[in-house]
Amino acid sequence: MVKTRSSFLFFLALGVFGIITTEMGIIGVLPQVSQQFDITPSQAGYLVSVFALIVAVSGPFLTLLASGLNRKAVLLAAILMFAISNMVYAYTTEFAAMLAFRIIPALFHPLFFSIAFAAAASLVPPERSGRAVTQVMAGITVGFAFGVPITSYLAAKISLSAAFLFGAIVSLAAFIGIIVRLPSMPVKERMTFGKQLGLLRKPQLWLTILIVATIFTAMSSVYSYFAEYLGEVTHMNGTWISLMLMVFGVTMIAGNFLFGFFANANMTRTVILFPLVYAAVYLFAYYWGSSFWPMAVIVFVWGAVHSGGLILSQALLMTDAREAPEFGNSLFVSFSNIGITAGTSIGGWFMAQLGAHRFIWSGIILLWLAFLLIMLKAATSKSLVGRYDRTGEDNGYS
């Protein structure tokens, strides 16, 4: 029983890994895409921006529409679409076709994430639900640590087609694993649209959404320009920057489980301290950014702390969306993507105004804003207080 449980969590995490590899891996191969299709870098960038926009806008609505379908069937359809899309990327000669197959899987992205998290929590005993969600979310950090750089490496050393076929193979492996290991999950009692949308009438939920969006804005405002900061401020060359990106991703994996442990031990204290700890990391990066080896150590810690934003934001939002976990998870996916988009723009503006060194204050200011919002929530609601492993309770599955 334990072995079977672990295997279905592994394949859910593998599916998450495949989706992140497809979503973010494209960033590292945009130069090759521009060259292959004879388009400008800004045109190639539509493959990134259009995907993020579709995920942010469509997630909650599509999750509502799919709420009556067998959860296993939805997961299989979603991951199969990512496999097909990667195969299209590998062999198409038309940029319009590639763009179309960025739009289509983006529609399935929030469905897979929201259902995978809810399934992970519901198919294990309540006391293990938080740990199960953490294991599935590890697919995100592993995707950043290995999926993205492997995609870039294959495109540079072999071909663009090889890079995309890697994503297709991963998604197909997850598809087969989910077929074999995940039990059928029919919806025995469908939750009405009105009851799910009723979550949006809770003022505390909107405060939590604002906290989640602010945390992701703070993280992406600096991380989006991670390579440029290391190049211009720390004076690292391309090889060292690539190594630091890998170190960042690997320590994200460790941080994923570390923050899951902290959240299980004391959710309230962990959430309150998180923005303060992250702001301290940014301050160290600001004051020691021009020193090579101190900055290398800071990157090591930075990656571990960064993953806490994913774990804690999802757990915090689910304390207010317990009645409809899939819809709540779709809100998490949607507003985290909005935060990423906003953070990239804000960080870029700060960089244009203050330069590559001082722009890091954008993240510090936003993290202090997140801290104030968290304290407001703690003062006005009891929903911040609880154990992380409660995220899977009362989710309607058996």
Secondary structure as the mmCIF struct_conf table of DSSP 4:
data_model
#
loop_
_struct_conf.conf_type_id
_struct_conf.id
_struct_conf.beg_label_comp_id
_struct_conf.beg_label_asym_id
_struct_conf.beg_label_seq_id
_struct_conf.end_label_comp_id
_struct_conf.end_label_asym_id
_struct_conf.end_label_seq_id
HELX_RH_AL_P HELX_RH_AL_P1 VAL A 2 GLY A 25
HELX_RH_3T_P HELX_RH_3T_P1 ILE A 26 VAL A 29
HELX_RH_AL_P HELX_RH_AL_P2 LEU A 30 PHE A 37
TURN_TY1_P TURN_TY1_P1 ASP A 38 ASP A 38
HELX_RH_AL_P HELX_RH_AL_P3 PRO A 41 ALA A 44
TURN_TY1_P TURN_TY1_P2 GLY A 45 GLY A 45
HELX_RH_AL_P HELX_RH_AL_P4 TYR A 46 LEU A 65
TURN_TY1_P TURN_TY1_P3 ALA A 66 GLY A 68
BEND BEND1 LEU A 69 LEU A 69
HELX_RH_AL_P HELX_RH_AL_P5 ARG A 71 TYR A 91
HELX_RH_AL_P HELX_RH_AL_P6 PHE A 95 SER A 122
TURN_TY1_P TURN_TY1_P4 LEU A 123 LEU A 123
BEND BEND2 VAL A 124 VAL A 124
HELX_RH_3T_P HELX_RH_3T_P2 PRO A 126 ARG A 128
HELX_RH_AL_P HELX_RH_AL_P7 SER A 129 VAL A 142
HELX_RH_PI_P HELX_RH_PI_P1 GLY A 143 GLY A 147
HELX_RH_AL_P HELX_RH_AL_P8 VAL A 148 LYS A 157
TURN_TY1_P TURN_TY1_P5 ILE A 158 ILE A 158
HELX_RH_AL_P HELX_RH_AL_P9 LEU A 160 ARG A 181
BEND BEND3 LEU A 182 LEU A 182
HELX_LH_PP_P HELX_LH_PP_P1 PRO A 183 SER A 184
BEND BEND4 LYS A 188 GLU A 189
HELX_LH_PP_P HELX_LH_PP_P2 ARG A 190 THR A 192
HELX_RH_AL_P HELX_RH_AL_P10 PHE A 193 LEU A 197
HELX_RH_3T_P HELX_RH_3T_P3 GLY A 198 ARG A 201
HELX_RH_AL_P HELX_RH_AL_P11 PRO A 203 TYR A 223
TURN_TY1_P TURN_TY1_P6 SER A 224 TYR A 225
HELX_RH_AL_P HELX_RH_AL_P12 PHE A 226 GLU A 232
TURN_TY1_P TURN_TY1_P7 VAL A 233 VAL A 233
BEND BEND5 THR A 234 THR A 234
HELX_RH_AL_P HELX_RH_AL_P13 GLY A 238 ALA A 265
HELX_RH_AL_P HELX_RH_AL_P14 MET A 267 TRP A 288
TURN_TY1_P TURN_TY1_P8 GLY A 289 SER A 290
BEND BEND6 SER A 291 SER A 291
HELX_RH_AL_P HELX_RH_AL_P15 PHE A 292 ASP A 320
TURN_TY1_P TURN_TY1_P9 ARG A 322 GLU A 323
BEND BEND7 ALA A 324 ALA A 324
HELX_RH_AL_P HELX_RH_AL_P16 PRO A 325 ARG A 358
TURN_TY1_P TURN_TY1_P10 PHE A 359 ILE A 360
HELX_RH_AL_P HELX_RH_AL_P17 TRP A 361 THR A 380
BEND BEND8 LYS A 382 LYS A 382
TURN_TY1_P TURN_TY1_P11 SER A 383 LEU A 384
BEND BEND9 GLY A 386 GLY A 386
HELX_RH_3T_P HELX_RH_3T_P4 TYR A 388 GLY A 392
TURN_TY1_P TURN_TY1_P12 GLU A 393 ASP A 394
BEND BEND10 GLY A 396 GLY A 396
#
